[in-house]
Amino acid sequence: MEKAASMLASFLGGGGSPEPPTATVSSIFIYPIKSCRGISVPHAPITSTGFRWDRQWMVVNSNGRAYTQRGEPKLALVEVEVPADSFNEDWEPTENSYLVIRAPGMDTLKVPLNRKCAVTHGISVWEWSGAAFDEGSEASEWFSNYLGKPSRLVRFNATSEIRAVDPKYAQGHKTMFSDQYPFLLISQGSLNTLNELLKEPLSINRFRPNILVDGCNPFSEDLWKVIKFNKLTFQGVKLCSRCKVPTINQENGIAGVEPTETLMKFRSDHALHLKGKPQGKVYFGQNLVCRESLSAQGKGKIVKVGDPVYVLEEVSSSADAAI
């Protein structure tokens, strides 16, 4: 608590020398299409639903249900590109602004970013269902051919839809097509520790974080409850339980048993002594929300590679973390 008070005082102008940062933002990743490859960027603006472009699109089946790598691992090979300057705060799309999509054996698909799309209803991902923008027949044909089954590309309709996160963990926050929360943070130390136990080291892309930090102790992010990047306040709301996706090689789309098999030995709910009845889940990373995302859009809401990470509040052990 003394550490939290000291840090808060320094940010609020209470005098004294601020404590050194706990870590530094080393990478930022955005995943424009759910379950497709991410892109590494030097900075990213905060919106009301997370980083700009993150999980704004997803591929759905003929019933409007989301495809993910759990059932369609070939999505791991789909590369996505947005305009490089589209992460600047004042950027607006033009007639030459495209979402560019590539995959092995496929022609390049360009999806215009400034066109009006028809609204399609009955779109669903996990617990949520609603309306979305349909990106049209060309995109539908492209993904149908690639996956070998009827598919459509849809974009979240932020003008009419809200997908709220679980209010038990974060009141008032929302996201687009991400699994649960707007941000996922992992430390390089945690990945390094895991890789020391594996026969073949894994890339961070197996875990699909939004924010990678370096310079802190392994798994210290489990404990972080309130942190600051570049004067933005983030709240750690829930340890991230991992599904099948980290076992899928993101370079070839082939699934294996690792890292889940190794994580079960030291990162399961039982091994971490987490509260509640063990359910055989493994945990890697911390889900976050950003307090400033609740306010009206404004300047300066941006996270950059190199930003110092200050921990203002933390729990005493992983066992006390929310799950």
Beta strands, then each sheet from edge to edge (+ up, - down):
strand 1: 23-30
strand 2: 39-41
strand 3: 43-47
strand 4: 50-51
strand 5: 57-60
strand 6: 79-81
strand 7: 98-102
strand 8: 109-112
strand 9: 118-125
strand 10: 128-134
strand 11: 152-156
strand 12: 163-164
strand 13: 174-175
strand 14: 183-187
strand 15: 211-214
strand 16: 224-229
strand 17: 232-241
strand 18: 283-290
strand 19: 302-304
strand 20: 308-314
sheet 1: 2+ 1- 15+ 14+ 18- 17+ 16- 20+
sheet 2: 4+ 3- 19+
sheet 3: 5+ 11- 10+ 9-
sheet 4: 6+ 7- 8+
sheet 5: 12+ 13-
end
